[in-house]
């Protein structure tokens, strides 16, 4: 295969197994629109609804601000690594966790993304059934799962086109819904006066806020920001999406729930008389996010199924996700968010410490570097981070998990230098002479 042919093949395969070359990096506006397309997601609105049902407005905003800062910091560090290396989440896992270890970690994220996809597919069925009660839910779920899977085969270009359509529309409808929530509560003072039937602990509210997009901040970020041209691009994208776009979706959901008493965003819009007008917009929004799940999931699977074309991995991912939607994974939504917030943040601590302490800010060429099958130091640090999430009583669990994993990995990187050794060239009789 010639060099030009190989380059074309890598491009068609979305650089799933190689670094994105500088010539293929994207503009700032294109990265923002694609990334906001990920963030403008109905599931974040659902999380906002859970937060709104368990808090008053002042408490909600405090939790929202803290969770936004946490997501921005984590995502920015991961984004910088992605920009500098041009690698996917799965490829970063390969360096940090080893040849087999990376497959275990990537598989966990794949399962997580399948969970998100199944929730998205179910929500399309729920929206359609709420709008047209005579249309059965399950057939719509199956059809939407198939269509979203097919669309995901076209990769980041298709997501960009779709995002240009649904992002502005979702933005407009979210502002309209927020306005109606305030108006329907008797104005701002009326909304502020509403108290929850059961107040959630503040730490749990922060956990929900972080969990709303922690999977994206850690696992989606490399898959998109590997296309960034500069470090400042990567940081600006993360600030806009984590400090503005994701909080807007949480506010959308929280205000609607506080105002109407409905936790489900479909029924919030129905109560506000917006479901008919917003029907197509919300469907496009869900489809855009679900396609992103399939895209990132297929890239993560590429490090395990190295010989399998990406489109085959996309189809397998979509099939399993659709089955999950049909069997009712949506019913475990709250527990799913808690699981993400307790396990995924620590991965960020491992990646960041490993990149700067083990690899000194430069991943090696794997053609000349021998990665072990499992890098035990990374797993130990990850487990330390997860344990800190549960055992440290002060602060915020997500932050505790990241910091503990970072410190543990930085220390182990110095103690376990034997994990990384340059591969020694084989000495033949002729070369020895």
C-alpha positions as CSV (number, residue, x, y, z in Angstrom):
1,X,0.0,0.0,0.0
2,X,1.4,3.4,-1.0
3,X,1.8,6.3,1.4
4,X,-1.0,8.2,-0.3
5,X,-3.3,5.2,-0.3
6,X,-2.6,4.5,3.4
7,X,-3.3,8.2,4.3
8,X,-6.6,8.0,2.4
9,X,-7.6,4.8,4.2
10,X,-6.8,6.4,7.6
11,X,-9.0,9.4,6.7
12,X,-11.9,7.2,5.6
13,X,-11.5,5.2,8.9
14,X,-11.7,8.6,10.9
15,X,-8.1,8.1,12.1
16,X,-9.4,5.5,14.5
17,X,-6.0,3.9,14.9
18,X,-3.6,6.7,14.0
19,X,-3.0,10.3,15.1
20,X,-4.9,13.0,13.3
21,X,-2.4,14.9,11.0
22,X,-2.2,18.6,11.3
23,X,-3.5,19.0,7.8
24,X,-6.8,17.4,8.9
25,X,-7.4,19.6,12.0
26,X,-10.6,21.6,12.1
27,X,-11.5,25.3,12.7
28,X,-12.6,26.6,16.1
29,X,-16.2,27.2,15.0
30,X,-16.6,23.7,13.5
31,X,-15.2,22.1,16.8
32,X,-17.6,24.2,18.9
33,X,-20.6,23.4,16.8
34,X,-19.9,19.6,16.9
35,X,-19.0,19.6,20.6
36,X,-22.1,21.7,21.5
37,X,-24.1,19.2,19.5
38,X,-22.8,16.5,21.9
39,X,-23.6,18.7,24.9
40,X,-27.1,19.9,23.9
41,X,-28.5,16.6,24.9
42,X,-31.9,15.6,26.3
43,X,-30.3,13.4,28.9
44,X,-28.7,16.5,30.5
45,X,-32.1,18.0,30.6
46,X,-33.3,14.9,32.4
47,X,-30.5,15.3,34.9
48,X,-31.5,18.9,35.4
49,X,-35.0,17.7,36.1
50,X,-33.7,15.4,38.8
51,X,-31.7,18.3,40.3
52,X,-34.7,20.6,40.1
53,X,-37.0,18.1,41.8
54,X,-34.6,17.9,44.8
55,X,-33.6,21.5,45.3
56,X,-34.7,25.1,45.4
57,X,-33.3,27.6,42.8
58,X,-30.4,29.1,44.9
59,X,-29.2,25.6,45.9
60,X,-29.5,24.4,42.4
61,X,-27.4,27.2,41.0
62,X,-24.6,26.7,43.6
63,X,-24.4,23.0,42.7
64,X,-24.6,23.9,39.0
65,X,-21.6,26.3,39.2
66,X,-19.4,23.9,41.1
67,X,-20.2,21.0,38.8
68,X,-19.5,23.2,35.7
69,X,-16.1,24.2,37.0
70,X,-15.2,20.6,37.7
71,X,-16.2,19.5,34.2
72,X,-14.4,22.4,32.6
73,X,-11.1,21.7,34.4
74,X,-11.2,17.9,33.8
75,X,-12.2,18.4,30.2
76,X,-9.6,21.1,29.5
77,X,-6.7,18.8,30.7
78,X,-8.0,15.9,28.6
79,X,-8.6,18.2,25.6
80,X,-5.0,19.5,25.8
81,X,-3.7,15.9,25.7
82,X,-5.9,15.1,22.7
83,X,-4.8,18.3,20.8
84,X,-1.1,17.5,21.4
85,X,-1.3,13.8,20.5
86,X,-4.2,13.7,18.0
87,X,-5.3,10.5,19.6
88,X,-8.7,9.0,20.4
89,X,-9.9,8.1,23.9
90,X,-9.1,4.4,23.1
91,X,-5.6,5.2,22.0
92,X,-4.9,7.2,25.1
93,X,-6.2,4.2,27.1
94,X,-3.7,2.0,25.2
95,X,-0.8,4.1,26.4
96,X,-2.0,4.4,30.0
97,X,-3.3,0.9,30.7
98,X,-1.4,-1.3,28.3
99,X,-2.4,-3.5,25.4
100,X,-4.9,-5.7,27.3
101,X,-5.6,-3.3,30.2
102,X,-6.7,-0.6,27.7
103,X,-9.3,-2.9,26.2
104,X,-10.9,-3.4,29.7
105,X,-11.1,0.3,30.3
106,X,-12.3,1.1,26.8
107,X,-14.9,-1.6,27.1
108,X,-16.3,0.0,30.2
109,X,-16.7,3.3,28.3
110,X,-18.2,1.5,25.4
111,X,-20.8,-0.1,27.8
112,X,-21.5,3.4,29.2
113,X,-22.0,4.8,25.7
114,X,-24.3,1.9,24.8
115,X,-26.3,2.9,27.9
116,X,-26.5,6.5,26.7
117,X,-27.5,5.4,23.2
118,X,-30.2,3.1,24.6
119,X,-31.6,6.0,26.7
120,X,-31.6,8.3,23.6
121,X,-33.4,5.7,21.5
122,X,-36.0,5.2,24.2
123,X,-36.5,8.9,24.6
124,X,-37.3,9.2,20.9
125,X,-40.0,6.5,21.4
126,X,-41.3,8.3,24.5
127,X,-41.5,11.7,22.7
128,X,-43.3,10.2,19.7
129,X,-45.8,8.3,22.0
130,X,-46.4,11.5,24.0
131,X,-47.1,13.4,20.8
132,X,-49.0,10.7,19.0
133,X,-50.5,8.3,21.6
134,X,-51.7,5.9,19.0
135,X,-48.1,5.2,17.9
136,X,-46.6,2.3,19.9
137,X,-43.3,3.1,21.6
138,X,-41.2,0.0,20.9
139,X,-41.3,0.0,17.1
140,X,-40.3,3.7,17.1
141,X,-37.4,2.8,19.4
142,X,-36.2,0.1,17.1
143,X,-36.5,2.2,13.9
144,X,-34.7,5.2,15.5
145,X,-31.9,3.0,16.7
146,X,-31.4,1.6,13.2
147,X,-31.5,5.0,11.5
148,X,-29.1,6.6,14.1
149,X,-26.6,3.7,13.6
150,X,-26.6,4.1,9.8
151,X,-26.0,7.9,10.1
152,X,-23.1,7.4,12.5
153,X,-21.2,5.5,9.8
154,X,-20.5,8.9,8.1
155,X,-18.5,10.0,11.2
156,X,-17.7,13.5,12.3
157,X,-18.7,15.2,9.1
158,X,-22.3,14.0,9.5
159,X,-22.4,15.1,13.1
160,X,-21.2,18.5,12.0
161,X,-23.9,18.9,9.4
162,X,-26.6,17.8,11.9
163,X,-25.3,20.0,14.7
164,X,-25.6,23.1,12.4
165,X,-29.3,22.4,12.2
166,X,-30.3,21.3,15.7
167,X,-28.0,23.3,17.9
168,X,-29.5,26.8,17.1
169,X,-33.0,25.3,17.3
170,X,-32.4,23.7,20.7
171,X,-30.9,26.9,22.0
172,X,-34.0,28.9,21.0
173,X,-36.5,26.3,22.4
174,X,-34.5,26.0,25.7
175,X,-34.8,29.8,26.2
176,X,-38.5,29.7,25.4
177,X,-39.1,26.9,27.9
178,X,-37.0,28.7,30.6
179,X,-39.1,31.8,30.0
180,X,-42.4,29.9,30.3
181,X,-41.1,28.2,33.4
182,X,-40.5,31.5,35.1
183,X,-43.8,33.0,33.8
184,X,-45.8,29.9,34.8
185,X,-44.4,30.1,38.4
186,X,-45.6,33.7,38.8
187,X,-42.3,35.4,37.8
188,X,-38.8,35.0,39.2
189,X,-39.9,35.5,42.8
190,X,-42.5,32.8,42.4
191,X,-40.0,30.3,41.0
192,X,-37.5,31.2,43.8
193,X,-40.2,30.5,46.4
194,X,-41.0,27.0,45.2
195,X,-39.5,24.4,47.6
196,X,-38.9,20.7,46.8
197,X,-40.9,18.0,48.4
198,X,-37.7,16.3,49.4
199,X,-34.4,18.2,49.4
200,X,-31.4,16.2,48.0
201,X,-28.1,16.5,49.8
202,X,-25.9,19.2,48.3
203,X,-23.1,16.8,47.5
204,X,-25.6,14.6,45.6
205,X,-26.7,17.6,43.5
206,X,-23.1,18.3,42.6
207,X,-22.6,14.6,41.8
208,X,-25.6,14.7,39.4
209,X,-24.3,17.9,37.8
210,X,-20.9,16.3,37.2
211,X,-22.5,13.0,36.1
212,X,-24.5,14.8,33.5
213,X,-21.5,15.0,31.2
214,X,-18.5,13.4,32.9
215,X,-18.5,10.6,30.4
216,X,-18.3,13.3,27.7
217,X,-15.6,15.3,29.4
218,X,-13.3,12.3,29.7
219,X,-14.2,9.9,26.9
220,X,-15.8,12.1,24.2
221,X,-13.3,14.9,24.5
222,X,-10.3,13.2,22.9
223,X,-12.4,11.9,20.0
224,X,-13.4,15.5,19.0
225,X,-10.5,17.7,20.3
226,X,-7.9,15.6,18.6
227,X,-9.0,17.7,15.6
228,X,-8.0,20.9,17.4
229,X,-5.3,23.0,15.7
230,X,-4.0,24.8,18.9
231,X,-4.1,24.4,22.6
232,X,-6.2,27.6,23.0
233,X,-8.8,26.1,20.6
234,X,-9.1,23.0,22.9
235,X,-9.5,25.2,26.0
236,X,-12.0,27.6,24.5
237,X,-14.2,24.7,23.2
238,X,-14.3,23.2,26.7
239,X,-15.0,26.5,28.5
240,X,-17.9,27.3,26.1
241,X,-19.4,23.8,26.3
242,X,-18.9,23.0,30.0
243,X,-19.5,26.5,31.5
244,X,-22.3,27.6,29.1
245,X,-23.9,24.9,27.0
246,X,-24.2,22.1,29.4
247,X,-25.4,24.3,32.3
248,X,-28.1,25.7,29.9
249,X,-29.5,22.2,29.4
250,X,-29.5,21.6,33.2
251,X,-31.3,24.9,33.8
252,X,-33.8,24.0,31.0
253,X,-34.6,20.7,32.8
254,X,-34.5,22.0,36.3
255,X,-36.7,25.1,35.7
256,X,-39.2,23.0,33.8
257,X,-39.5,20.4,36.6
258,X,-39.7,23.0,39.4
259,X,-42.4,24.9,37.4
260,X,-44.5,22.0,36.2
261,X,-43.7,19.3,38.7
262,X,-42.8,16.9,35.8
263,X,-39.4,15.2,35.9
264,X,-39.5,14.0,32.3
265,X,-38.6,16.6,29.8
266,X,-41.2,15.3,27.3
267,X,-44.0,15.9,29.8
268,X,-42.5,19.3,30.8
269,X,-42.7,20.4,27.2
270,X,-46.2,18.9,27.0
271,X,-47.3,20.9,30.1
272,X,-45.9,24.1,28.6
273,X,-47.6,23.5,25.3
274,X,-44.3,23.3,23.5
275,X,-44.1,19.6,22.6
276,X,-45.7,20.0,19.2
277,X,-43.5,22.9,18.2
278,X,-40.4,21.3,19.7
279,X,-41.0,17.7,18.5
280,X,-38.8,17.7,15.5
281,X,-36.2,19.8,17.2
282,X,-35.9,17.5,20.2
283,X,-35.7,14.4,17.9
284,X,-32.9,16.0,16.0
285,X,-31.2,16.8,19.3
286,X,-31.4,13.2,20.6
287,X,-30.3,11.8,17.2
288,X,-27.2,14.1,17.2
289,X,-26.2,13.0,20.7
290,X,-26.9,9.3,20.0
291,X,-24.8,9.4,16.8
292,X,-21.9,10.9,18.9
293,X,-22.2,7.9,21.3
294,X,-22.0,5.5,18.4
295,X,-19.0,7.4,16.9
296,X,-17.0,7.4,20.1
297,X,-18.0,3.9,21.0
298,X,-16.8,2.6,17.6
299,X,-13.5,4.4,18.0
300,X,-12.9,2.9,21.4
301,X,-13.7,-0.6,20.0
302,X,-11.1,-0.1,17.3
303,X,-8.2,-0.7,19.8
304,X,-9.6,-4.2,20.5
305,X,-10.9,-5.1,17.1
306,X,-7.9,-3.8,15.2
307,X,-8.7,-5.5,11.9
308,X,-12.4,-4.8,11.9
309,X,-13.7,-1.9,9.7
310,X,-15.2,0.9,11.7
311,X,-18.6,0.6,10.0
312,X,-18.9,-3.0,11.3
313,X,-18.2,-1.8,14.8
314,X,-20.7,1.0,14.4
315,X,-23.4,-1.5,13.4
316,X,-22.6,-3.9,16.3
317,X,-22.7,-1.0,18.8
318,X,-26.1,0.3,17.4
319,X,-27.6,-3.2,17.6
320,X,-26.7,-3.7,21.2
321,X,-27.8,-0.2,22.1
322,X,-31.2,-0.7,20.5
323,X,-31.7,-3.9,22.3
324,X,-30.9,-2.1,25.6
325,X,-33.5,0.5,24.8
326,X,-36.1,-2.1,24.1
327,X,-35.5,-4.0,27.3
328,X,-35.9,-0.9,29.4
329,X,-32.4,0.3,30.4
330,X,-34.0,3.8,30.8
331,X,-35.5,2.7,34.1
332,X,-32.1,2.7,35.6
333,X,-31.2,6.3,34.6
334,X,-30.6,7.8,38.1
335,X,-28.4,4.9,39.2
336,X,-26.6,5.1,35.8
337,X,-25.7,8.7,36.4
338,X,-24.4,8.0,40.0
339,X,-22.2,5.2,38.6
340,X,-20.7,7.5,36.0
341,X,-20.0,10.2,38.5
342,X,-18.3,7.7,40.9
343,X,-16.0,5.8,38.4
344,X,-15.2,7.9,35.4
345,X,-13.6,11.1,37.0
346,X,-10.8,9.1,38.4
347,X,-9.8,8.0,34.9
348,X,-9.0,11.6,34.1
349,X,-6.6,11.8,37.0
350,X,-4.8,8.7,35.7
351,X,-4.6,10.0,32.1
352,X,-3.3,13.4,33.1
353,X,-0.7,12.1,35.6
354,X,0.4,9.3,33.3
355,X,0.9,11.7,30.3
356,X,3.0,14.2,32.3
357,X,4.8,12.0,34.7
358,X,5.2,8.6,32.9
359,X,5.6,9.9,29.4
360,X,7.0,13.4,30.2
361,X,4.4,15.1,27.9
362,X,5.1,13.0,24.9
363,X,3.6,9.6,24.0
364,X,6.2,7.3,22.4
365,X,6.1,5.7,19.0
366,X,4.6,2.3,19.6
367,X,6.6,0.8,16.8
368,X,9.7,1.2,18.8
369,X,8.3,1.2,22.3
370,X,7.2,-1.9,24.2
371,X,4.0,-1.4,26.1
372,X,3.2,-4.1,28.7
373,X,0.0,-6.1,28.4
374,X,-1.3,-4.4,31.6
375,X,0.1,-1.3,33.3
376,X,-0.8,-2.2,36.9
377,X,0.1,1.3,38.2
378,X,-2.7,2.9,36.2
379,X,-5.2,0.4,37.5
380,X,-4.1,0.8,41.1
381,X,-4.4,4.6,40.7
382,X,-7.8,4.3,39.2
383,X,-9.0,2.1,42.0
384,X,-7.6,4.5,44.5
385,X,-9.5,7.3,42.9
386,X,-12.8,5.3,43.0
387,X,-12.2,4.5,46.6
388,X,-11.5,8.1,47.5
389,X,-14.8,9.0,45.9
390,X,-16.6,6.9,48.6
391,X,-14.3,7.1,51.6
392,X,-13.2,10.8,51.8
393,X,-16.0,12.5,53.8
394,X,-15.1,16.1,53.0
395,X,-15.1,18.0,49.7
396,X,-16.8,16.8,46.5
397,X,-16.5,13.1,45.6
398,X,-15.8,13.7,41.9
399,X,-12.9,16.0,42.7
400,X,-11.6,13.7,45.4
401,X,-11.6,10.9,42.9
402,X,-9.6,12.8,40.3
403,X,-7.1,14.2,42.7
404,X,-6.5,10.9,44.5
405,X,-6.0,9.1,41.2
406,X,-3.7,11.8,39.9
407,X,-1.5,11.7,43.1
408,X,-1.4,7.9,43.2
409,X,-0.5,7.7,39.5
410,X,2.2,10.4,39.7
411,X,3.8,8.5,42.7
412,X,3.6,5.1,41.0
413,X,5.0,6.5,37.8
414,X,8.3,7.1,39.7
415,X,8.2,3.8,41.5
416,X,7.3,1.6,38.5
417,X,9.5,2.9,35.8
418,X,10.1,-0.6,34.7
419,X,6.6,-0.6,33.2
420,X,7.9,1.4,30.2
421,X,11.0,0.3,28.4
422,X,12.2,1.0,24.9
423,X,12.1,-2.1,22.8
424,X,15.6,-3.4,22.2
425,X,16.4,-4.1,18.6
426,X,17.2,-7.8,17.9
427,X,20.9,-8.3,17.3
428,X,21.6,-10.6,14.4
429,X,24.9,-12.2,13.5
430,X,25.5,-9.7,10.7
431,X,24.6,-6.6,12.7
432,X,26.8,-7.7,15.6
433,X,29.9,-7.8,13.3
